[in-house]
Amino acid sequence: MLCSDLVELDWREPDGRAQRAVANLEDISTRGACLQLDDPIPLNTVVRITHSRGELLGRIRYCVYRDVGYYMGVHFEPGWEWRVEDFRPLHLFDPRRLLTVRPDAAL
């Protein structure tokens, strides 16, 4: 699901220092999410995503810089799957809705 919302992100640096940042939640699925931040986070770092109704726990699986910041893929840990019933991001859109063709639509 494509989405937009702000979430808090907590993690520990390799040297053990605790870190916290606000991240843009770009997309989310049952097993993972994409976050946008100003600074990179090392691969395989465990992160805690805190949202308006709870939290999710996952690991950084990719981190790439694009134009305005770093985009990071988070794979949720077992037992921390996302469900829309638990947390609905502020702006949420299912791109599969674009594929629906009305029977009366002109080709």
DRENPA-3360 file (N, C-alpha, C; in nm, 2 decimals, always signed):
BEGIN
1 = MLCSDLVE = +0.08/-0.12/+0.00/+0.00/+0.00/+0.00/+0.09/+0.12/+0.00 ~ +0.06/+0.22/-0.09/+0.12/+0.34/-0.08/+0.06/+0.43/+0.03 ~ +0.15/+0.50/+0.10/+0.09/+0.58/+0.21/+0.18/+0.70/+0.24 ~ +0.14/+0.78/+0.33/+0.22/+0.89/+0.38/+0.18/+0.91/+0.52 ~ +0.28/+0.91/+0.61/+0.25/+0.94/+0.75/+0.39/+0.96/+0.81 ~ +0.39/+1.03/+0.93/+0.52/+1.04/+1.00/+0.52/+0.94/+1.12 ~ +0.63/+0.87/+1.13/+0.65/+0.77/+1.24/+0.78/+0.80/+1.31 ~ +0.79/+0.76/+1.44/+0.92/+0.77/+1.51/+1.00/+0.64/+1.48;
9 = LDWREPDG = +1.13/+0.65/+1.48/+1.21/+0.54/+1.45/+1.32/+0.54/+1.56 ~ +1.34/+0.42/+1.63/+1.44/+0.41/+1.73/+1.53/+0.29/+1.69 ~ +1.67/+0.31/+1.71/+1.76/+0.20/+1.68/+1.89/+0.23/+1.75 ~ +1.98/+0.13/+1.75/+2.11/+0.15/+1.81/+2.22/+0.15/+1.71 ~ +2.31/+0.24/+1.72/+2.43/+0.24/+1.63/+2.52/+0.12/+1.66 ~ +2.61/+0.09/+1.56/+2.70/-0.02/+1.59/+2.78/-0.01/+1.72 ~ +2.81/+0.12/+1.76/+2.88/+0.14/+1.89/+2.79/+0.13/+2.01 ~ +2.66/+0.11/+1.99/+2.56/+0.10/+2.10/+2.49/+0.22/+2.14;
17 = RAQRAVAN = +2.52/+0.33/+2.07/+2.44/+0.46/+2.10/+2.30/+0.45/+2.05 ~ +2.21/+0.49/+2.14/+2.07/+0.49/+2.10/+2.04/+0.61/+2.01 ~ +1.96/+0.59/+1.91/+1.92/+0.69/+1.81/+1.77/+0.70/+1.80 ~ +1.72/+0.82/+1.76/+1.58/+0.84/+1.74/+1.57/+0.94/+1.63 ~ +1.47/+0.92/+1.54/+1.44/+1.01/+1.43/+1.30/+1.00/+1.39 ~ +1.25/+1.11/+1.33/+1.12/+1.11/+1.27/+1.14/+1.07/+1.12 ~ +1.06/+0.97/+1.07/+1.07/+0.92/+0.93/+0.94/+0.94/+0.86 ~ +0.95/+0.96/+0.73/+0.83/+0.95/+0.65/+0.80/+0.81/+0.61;
25 = LEDISTRG = +0.68/+0.76/+0.64/+0.64/+0.63/+0.60/+0.59/+0.64/+0.45 ~ +0.66/+0.58/+0.36/+0.63/+0.59/+0.22/+0.54/+0.48/+0.17 ~ +0.56/+0.36/+0.21/+0.47/+0.25/+0.18/+0.48/+0.14/+0.28 ~ +0.38/+0.05/+0.29/+0.37/-0.05/+0.39/+0.30/-0.17/+0.34 ~ +0.34/-0.29/+0.39/+0.27/-0.41/+0.35/+0.27/-0.50/+0.48 ~ +0.22/-0.61/+0.46/+0.21/-0.70/+0.58/+0.35/-0.73/+0.64 ~ +0.45/-0.75/+0.56/+0.58/-0.79/+0.61/+0.69/-0.68/+0.60 ~ +0.65/-0.56/+0.56/+0.76/-0.46/+0.55/+0.71/-0.32/+0.52;
33 = ACLQLDDP = +0.80/-0.23/+0.52/+0.77/-0.09/+0.49/+0.89/-0.02/+0.43 ~ +0.87/+0.10/+0.37/+0.97/+0.18/+0.32/+0.96/+0.31/+0.39 ~ +1.08/+0.36/+0.45/+1.09/+0.48/+0.52/+1.18/+0.57/+0.45 ~ +1.16/+0.70/+0.46/+1.25/+0.80/+0.41/+1.30/+0.89/+0.53 ~ +1.44/+0.90/+0.53/+1.50/+0.97/+0.64/+1.61/+1.06/+0.58 ~ +1.66/+1.15/+0.66/+1.77/+1.24/+0.61/+1.91/+1.17/+0.61 ~ +1.93/+1.07/+0.70/+2.05/+1.01/+0.72/+2.04/+0.86/+0.70 ~ +2.14/+0.79/+0.66/+2.13/+0.64/+0.64/+2.14/+0.57/+0.77;
41 = IPLNTVVR = +2.09/+0.44/+0.77/+2.10/+0.35/+0.88/+2.16/+0.22/+0.82 ~ +2.26/+0.16/+0.89/+2.33/+0.05/+0.84/+2.24/-0.07/+0.82 ~ +2.27/-0.15/+0.71/+2.19/-0.27/+0.68/+2.19/-0.37/+0.80 ~ +2.08/-0.44/+0.82/+2.05/-0.53/+0.93/+2.03/-0.47/+1.06 ~ +2.03/-0.34/+1.07/+2.00/-0.28/+1.20/+1.86/-0.30/+1.24 ~ +1.84/-0.34/+1.37/+1.70/-0.36/+1.42/+1.64/-0.22/+1.45 ~ +1.52/-0.19/+1.40/+1.46/-0.06/+1.42/+1.32/-0.09/+1.48 ~ +1.28/+0.01/+1.56/+1.14/+0.01/+1.62/+1.07/+0.13/+1.56;
49 = ITHSRGEL = +0.96/+0.10/+1.49/+0.88/+0.20/+1.43/+0.76/+0.22/+1.52 ~ +0.75/+0.35/+1.57/+0.64/+0.38/+1.66/+0.54/+0.46/+1.59 ~ +0.41/+0.42/+1.58/+0.31/+0.49/+1.51/+0.20/+0.53/+1.61 ~ +0.09/+0.59/+1.56/-0.01/+0.64/+1.65/-0.08/+0.54/+1.74 ~ -0.08/+0.41/+1.70/-0.15/+0.31/+1.77/-0.07/+0.20/+1.82 ~ +0.07/+0.21/+1.82/+0.15/+0.11/+1.86/+0.29/+0.11/+1.80 ~ +0.34/-0.01/+1.77/+0.48/-0.01/+1.72/+0.50/-0.14/+1.63 ~ +0.60/-0.14/+1.55/+0.64/-0.25/+1.47/+0.79/-0.26/+1.48;
57 = LGRIRYCV = +0.84/-0.39/+1.47/+0.98/-0.41/+1.49/+1.03/-0.48/+1.36 ~ +1.15/-0.43/+1.31/+1.20/-0.48/+1.18/+1.35/-0.46/+1.17 ~ +1.40/-0.50/+1.05/+1.54/-0.48/+1.02/+1.56/-0.41/+0.89 ~ +1.66/-0.32/+0.88/+1.69/-0.25/+0.76/+1.74/-0.35/+0.66 ~ +1.68/-0.36/+0.54/+1.72/-0.45/+0.43/+1.78/-0.38/+0.31 ~ +1.75/-0.26/+0.29/+1.82/-0.18/+0.19/+1.82/-0.03/+0.23 ~ +1.91/+0.04/+0.17/+1.92/+0.18/+0.20/+1.98/+0.25/+0.08 ~ +1.90/+0.34/+0.01/+1.95/+0.40/-0.11/+1.92/+0.55/-0.10;
65 = YRDVGYYM = +2.01/+0.63/-0.15/+1.99/+0.78/-0.16/+1.92/+0.81/-0.28 ~ +1.81/+0.89/-0.27/+1.73/+0.94/-0.39/+1.69/+1.09/-0.37 ~ +1.75/+1.18/-0.44/+1.71/+1.32/-0.45/+1.71/+1.39/-0.31 ~ +1.61/+1.35/-0.23/+1.59/+1.43/-0.10/+1.62/+1.36/+0.02 ~ +1.67/+1.23/+0.01/+1.70/+1.16/+0.14/+1.72/+1.01/+0.11 ~ +1.74/+0.94/+0.22/+1.76/+0.80/+0.21/+1.63/+0.72/+0.23 ~ +1.61/+0.63/+0.14/+1.49/+0.54/+0.14/+1.54/+0.40/+0.19 ~ +1.47/+0.36/+0.30/+1.51/+0.23/+0.36/+1.40/+0.13/+0.36;
73 = GVHFEPGW = +1.43/+0.01/+0.32/+1.34/-0.10/+0.33/+1.35/-0.17/+0.46 ~ +1.24/-0.18/+0.53/+1.23/-0.25/+0.66/+1.15/-0.38/+0.64 ~ +1.21/-0.49/+0.68/+1.14/-0.62/+0.69/+1.10/-0.65/+0.83 ~ +0.97/-0.66/+0.85/+0.92/-0.68/+0.99/+0.97/-0.82/+1.04 ~ +1.00/-0.82/+1.17/+1.04/-0.94/+1.24/+0.91/-1.03/+1.25 ~ +0.93/-1.16/+1.27/+0.82/-1.25/+1.29/+0.74/-1.21/+1.41 ~ +0.61/-1.21/+1.39/+0.51/-1.17/+1.49/+0.48/-1.02/+1.50 ~ +0.55/-0.94/+1.41/+0.53/-0.80/+1.40/+0.47/-0.75/+1.27;
81 = EWRVEDFR = +0.39/-0.84/+1.21/+0.33/-0.81/+1.08/+0.23/-0.69/+1.10 ~ +0.22/-0.61/+0.99/+0.13/-0.49/+0.99/-0.01/-0.54/+0.94 ~ -0.11/-0.48/+1.01/-0.25/-0.50/+0.97/-0.32/-0.37/+0.97 ~ -0.39/-0.34/+0.87/-0.46/-0.21/+0.86/-0.56/-0.19/+0.98 ~ -0.60/-0.30/+1.04/-0.69/-0.28/+1.16/-0.61/-0.23/+1.28 ~ -0.48/-0.25/+1.28/-0.40/-0.21/+1.39/-0.35/-0.07/+1.37 ~ -0.32/-0.03/+1.25/-0.27/+0.10/+1.22/-0.30/+0.14/+1.08 ~ -0.37/+0.25/+1.06/-0.40/+0.30/+0.93/-0.33/+0.43/+0.91;
89 = PLHLFDPR = -0.23/+0.43/+0.82/-0.15/+0.55/+0.80/-0.24/+0.67/+0.75 ~ -0.20/+0.79/+0.78/-0.28/+0.91/+0.75/-0.33/+0.91/+0.61 ~ -0.25/+0.88/+0.51/-0.28/+0.87/+0.37/-0.25/+0.73/+0.33 ~ -0.35/+0.66/+0.28/-0.33/+0.52/+0.24/-0.40/+0.49/+0.11 ~ -0.33/+0.43/+0.02/-0.38/+0.41/-0.12/-0.34/+0.27/-0.16 ~ -0.43/+0.19/-0.21/-0.40/+0.06/-0.26/-0.39/+0.07/-0.41 ~ -0.26/+0.06/-0.47/-0.24/+0.08/-0.62/-0.32/-0.02/-0.70 ~ -0.36/-0.13/-0.64/-0.44/-0.23/-0.72/-0.57/-0.17/-0.76;
97 = RLLTVRPD = -0.62/-0.07/-0.70/-0.74/+0.00/-0.74/-0.73/+0.06/-0.88 ~ -0.61/+0.10/-0.92/-0.59/+0.15/-1.05/-0.61/+0.05/-1.16 ~ -0.60/-0.08/-1.13/-0.61/-0.18/-1.23/-0.75/-0.22/-1.26 ~ -0.85/-0.17/-1.18/-0.99/-0.21/-1.19/-1.04/-0.14/-1.32 ~ -1.09/-0.22/-1.41/-1.16/-0.16/-1.53/-1.31/-0.18/-1.52 ~ -1.38/-0.07/-1.54/-1.52/-0.08/-1.54/-1.57/-0.15/-1.66 ~ -1.68/-0.23/-1.65/-1.73/-0.30/-1.77/-1.77/-0.21/-1.88 ~ -1.82/-0.09/-1.85/-1.87/+0.01/-1.95/-1.76/+0.10/-2.00;
105 = AAL = -1.64/+0.08/-1.96/-1.53/+0.17/-2.00/-1.49/+0.15/-2.14 ~ -1.47/+0.26/-2.22/-1.43/+0.25/-2.36/-1.29/+0.21/-2.37 ~ -1.26/+0.12/-2.46/-1.12/+0.08/-2.48/-1.05/+0.16/-2.58;
% end
